[in-house]
C-alpha cells in the first residue's frame, strides 16, 4: 500500500517492551512517533535511541519554555539527537523563538500555540481572552516572523493557521508545517482530557500536515487495524 503518511503516534507509556512491540507492528503504516515527557523521563536517551534505531521519524515533544540562552542550549542538545520535529512554547517570546532558529541545525522546530486540553474558560483565565481565534492568529504570526518551522495547534484552528500561512509566503519559508493533536476517530468514544478535537478526515481536509494520535491507537485492541482504518479515511 502506497500513500502519503500523515499519522504520528504518541508513545505515552511506562512499559518499554509494550511500546517497542507496538512500534514494530505499526511503523510501516505511519509517518513517525511522538516521544514526550512520559516516555523520555521513564526511558531516557537509551529508550529514545532504541526507538530511533528502528528507522522511524521521531517527534521529540519536550515543549521548551525558558530564558533564551537555556532554550538555545536545549535546542543544541536536541539537535544532536536528530529528531524530525521538536517543540517550544510560542508564549516564551520572540528572543526565545529566534534563538532556536539560529541554533537548531537540522531539527525542525514547531511552536506550541494553545494546548488542546484547554477549553474557553481556561483560555480566558490564563490568556485573558475570550477569542481563541485571535490568540492563535497572533501566535502563528509570531512563529512565522521568528522563522519557526511550523505550529502545533488544535484542529479547530487549522483553517486560521492556513490563511495566515498563505498570506505570509513573503517570508520565504519553503515549509510551515501544521501538526495537529486532538484527533479522535469516530470509533473512539471515551471521554478524556482533549477539549478541542476533530476526526482525522476533518483535520486533513482543513489542511493539517500531520496528525498526532495517541490513545485511540495505543489503547486499541488492534492498533494496526485502527491505523489502517484512519489511513483509509484520510486518503
Secondary structure, DSSP 8 states (H G I E B T S, - for coil): ------EEEE---S-HHHHHHHHHHHGGGSSEEEE-HHHHHHHHHHHHHHHHTTT-EEEEEEEE-S-HHHHHHHHHHHHTTT-SEEEEEGGG-HHHHHHHHHH-TTSEEEEE-S-TT--HHHHHHHH--S-HHHHHHHHHHHHHHTT-SEEE--GGGHHHHHHHHHHTGGG--S--EEEE--B--TT-----S--S-B-HHHHHHHT-SEEEE-HHHHTSTTHHHHHHHHHHHH-
